[in-house]
Amino acid sequence: MQAYFYCVKVTSEDDRYVVRSVVRALDVLMALSTQNGPVSLADLAEETGLNPSTAFRLLESMRVRGSFGRLTAAADISSTAG
């Protein structure tokens, strides 16, 4: 399955409309999109600037929706949407 992303013109720059968890989840997805294979949770957290527990919770939320699979108990994550 291939993902398609579209840009839309945003008319407001007011931060009160920004959902922080969505921004963080997108940061995780963008970081994963630059990887050529599995990435450790620690490396992903470092790349995104997120606390490892936050990165884990975001990944776990995406995993239950079928976006990712855990490869090992060490929390190596890979995208299943290839």
Helices and strands as residue ranges (DSSP letters): G 15-17, H 20-33, H 41-48, H 52-64, E 68-70, E 77-79
